[in-house]
Every structure is written in structure tokens, then in C-alpha cells.
Amino acid sequence: MNTPSIILTEAERSIVAAVEKSREKMAQHYNNKYAIETFVTDTLVTVLIPKKDHGTLDHPRLYARVVDQPHPG
């Protein structure tokens, strides 16, 4: 079964290029701001819950156990 090839117009090609550039810039900004940590399966971790998402009497952290990683890293 042959899949028809998609032919992009010049405008669509420029949009795709701009999106790729934007995606790289956003990833670079995120990586500079946050340290990405990789956890081993069955590790206990805490997740900080933003103030706007928990009540005044709720604990600010959620305790969790890593059960699986959907992709490496």
C-alpha cells in the first residue's frame, strides 16, 4: 500500500521551519532554567504542588513512587 507523498507550499515550508526553530529555542530555554533529573524505577520522589493548586491545609508536596519511564531521560 503506497502512501501519497505530501507536497508543501513555500508558505507551509517556512511555517514548518519557524516551528522547528521555535521548538528548539523553547527547549533550550527550559533546559537552562531547570535541571532534568532521571529517576530509577521504584524510587520515592516528592512533587511540589503550586500554591494555586492546593488548599491552605493541604500538604504542598505529593509523595510518589516511580513505577515506569515512558521514554529514556
Summary of the structure (lengths in Angstrom):
residues: 73
radius of gyration: 20.4
end to end distance: 35.5
largest distance: 59.6
contacts: 101
relative contact order: 0.14
helix: 37%
strand: 14%
